[in-house]
């Protein structure tokens, strides 16, 4: 074989490969998220899209709408139902409107450590995936928004003190409402869009959020105190409609599921890291972390949790059986951990 | 009498020279030359020539600053120069490098502001404290305030994955607020332009406000009589993208490209950069909408 022939074959092979890689996409996944462009979250989602594009030889591509350009989560969900969008990264707020039982993971004062969260999540994941599927969606990856703290203008040491404050409630969030009802706090329901301004005008003086989200929304400039204790660990998910997913050939379904799961794990790790950095940043900026005071002992907080859970179970927002199983899993894990520690100590 | 005058002049000269090194004298006398150089650069229509020439000017400025570190005019020109070079010629191709250039611009701006009396740690102070400190500054600090805030804002924009940077956003606004109070039409109303981007680049959930954004873009237009094309480009890039208005996005950018060269001779370089950026953004239209 002479050199010219070899060159021509190489050129043709190269052209074929290139045309295959950049062939017009057969499937376009329009995916919305509240995460602004350039943030760690969005960077990881873009990395996911690139992997899918490369591994599907360009047959499946993402089209992103970052930074909430498609609206708040309820707007996005509506657009997904009309097939204007096919996917989104939702927080617990949006997840609750698709498959509310998954929010068992967000019950107040449930988890103390990431190990506990990861253990229970891994056990419940097949059930959650099935739940999303049965409701017309596919859960491709699990995420976390992080541990949620109270941020206030004045120091709040106890639930009793919280009652005298103007506390924000994310309008239309049954879980938040159940928590405040159980605590005897009368919150001010507002859309998340109005929180920053309402902190400025004094309509509210206390909000709840993760450290990273608080910084992203600049709420840290309007508050001075942070509760040391976390109310809950906020969840999230990478979700697509079944209307879109079911049309995909088997290999692309598998690709989306595998890479979605991997991306979820990367997002969880990155979110934990960013929240740690954010706590350090908040401290550096002079926000004071308030340790729990009277009426905030573990048993007292668990009473509030159980009361909130009872309200959510009454409406079947979270089924009783799921709550019981989650509690048992957690108990079992904690006792295993204690035994392991005891053995190590001996 | 003449002899006495000569001796006095000589003594004064010696005293002045001892207080001010030769390097400082050269640096100080160069400021007026730089005024002319900046004006000439603003009128440049050849982007290739401008891109090649600006780095040498920046290094010259840094050389002069090394001789006279407390020279606020030089520091401010450097802040402006680094911003212009990063925004016009670096950011779209190499965000990491642009970020480093904005940082250098910011550092020069901070030095100028410190010389003018802003003696606080800008990056770690609460916005209220920055606001109070900035309130003590007068009109002469407007250029340093504006270019420091502009470099800082872009630094944050290019490092949105860093919580430390994100936490500083309200502080930048505190500086720019002072510019709008003191001299809102500085640099063709660019503080309004800043607010157009500030409110337009985020969803309302993250503190964005589309009405405020549009209002500020229009205020900026009024100052330059709609001749500064970068206003349309930034409105398309930030506000129209954020509120998902493809029609406006396309109309504004094609309008910029179609505006004949020479429509605003005093700011032709910025307008050429605007045209270049408009072409880049139009290529993204299919991806973003």
Interface residues (C-beta under 8 A of the other chain):
Chain A: X34 X36 X37 X38 X39 X40 X43 X63 X65 X67 X68 X69 X70 X72 X192 X193 X196 X211 X212 X215 X216 X217 X218 X220 X221 X274 X277 X278 X281 X282 X284 X285 X286
Chain B: X124 X126 X127 X157 X158 X159 X160 X161 X162 X163 X164 X166 X167 X169 X170 X202 X203 X204 X205 X206 X207 X241 X242 X243 X244 X287
